[in-house]
Amino acid sequence: MPIYEYESEQDGEVISLLRSMAEADAPVEDPEGRGRTFRRRQSVFGVSTGAGVAPQAPVGGCCPCGVDAGRCGRMN
């Protein structure tokens, strides 16, 4: 089941709930019992390689070393 995020219209608090897709837009009960109204919000996520730079595809033909395939000794 997916995790959905809901934001309080009154104070902006965000809660996360594990719900089925069929229940994604069903009303959410205020977990603190204060009568707040929650609306589902678009969740975003990011992915990091840990190195701080995006990985790059090999260049220079089909050889993984980056040298033109015609000049690389591994490809001949």
C-alpha positions as CSV (number, residue, x, y, z in Angstrom):
1,M,0.0,0.0,0.0
2,P,1.2,3.5,-0.8
3,I,1.9,6.2,1.8
4,Y,0.0,9.4,1.2
5,E,0.6,12.9,2.7
6,Y,-2.2,15.0,4.0
7,E,-2.0,18.7,4.9
8,S,-4.2,20.5,7.5
9,E,-6.0,23.4,6.0
10,Q,-6.0,25.2,9.3
11,D,-2.4,25.1,10.4
12,G,-0.4,23.4,7.6
13,E,0.6,20.3,9.6
14,V,1.5,17.4,7.4
15,I,0.7,13.8,8.3
16,S,1.5,10.6,6.4
17,L,-0.9,7.7,6.2
18,L,-0.6,4.2,4.8
19,R,-3.8,3.7,2.7
20,S,-5.0,1.7,-0.3
21,M,-5.3,3.6,-3.5
22,A,-9.1,3.4,-3.3
23,E,-9.0,5.3,0.0
24,A,-6.5,7.9,-1.1
25,D,-9.1,10.7,-1.2
26,A,-11.4,9.5,1.6
27,P,-11.8,12.0,4.5
28,V,-9.0,11.9,7.1
29,E,-9.8,12.0,10.8
30,D,-7.8,14.5,12.7
31,P,-5.2,12.4,14.7
32,E,-5.2,15.0,17.5
33,G,-9.1,15.2,17.7
34,R,-9.1,19.0,17.0
35,G,-11.5,18.8,14.1
36,R,-9.1,20.0,11.5
37,T,-9.7,19.3,7.8
38,F,-6.9,17.5,5.9
39,R,-6.4,17.4,2.1
40,R,-4.2,15.0,0.2
41,R,-1.1,16.8,-1.2
42,Q,1.3,15.9,-4.0
43,S,4.2,14.1,-2.5
44,V,7.7,14.6,-4.0
45,F,10.9,12.7,-3.6
46,G,14.5,13.0,-4.6
47,V,17.2,10.6,-5.4
48,S,20.9,11.1,-4.6
49,T,23.9,9.2,-5.9
50,G,25.8,10.2,-2.8
51,A,28.7,11.7,-4.9
52,G,27.0,15.0,-5.4
53,V,27.2,14.7,-9.2
54,A,24.9,13.0,-11.7
55,P,26.4,9.8,-13.2
56,Q,27.3,10.3,-16.9
57,A,27.0,7.8,-19.7
58,P,30.2,6.6,-21.4
59,V,31.3,8.7,-24.3
60,G,33.3,7.9,-27.5
61,G,31.4,5.1,-29.2
62,C,30.7,1.7,-27.7
63,C,33.8,1.2,-25.5
64,P,33.2,1.7,-21.8
65,C,36.6,3.2,-21.3
66,G,35.6,6.4,-23.2
67,V,38.0,6.1,-26.1
68,D,36.6,5.8,-29.6
69,A,35.8,2.2,-30.3
70,G,38.0,2.2,-33.4
71,R,41.1,3.3,-31.4
72,C,40.6,1.2,-28.2
73,G,42.6,-2.0,-28.0
74,R,39.9,-3.7,-26.1
75,M,37.4,-3.4,-28.9
76,N,39.7,-4.6,-31.7
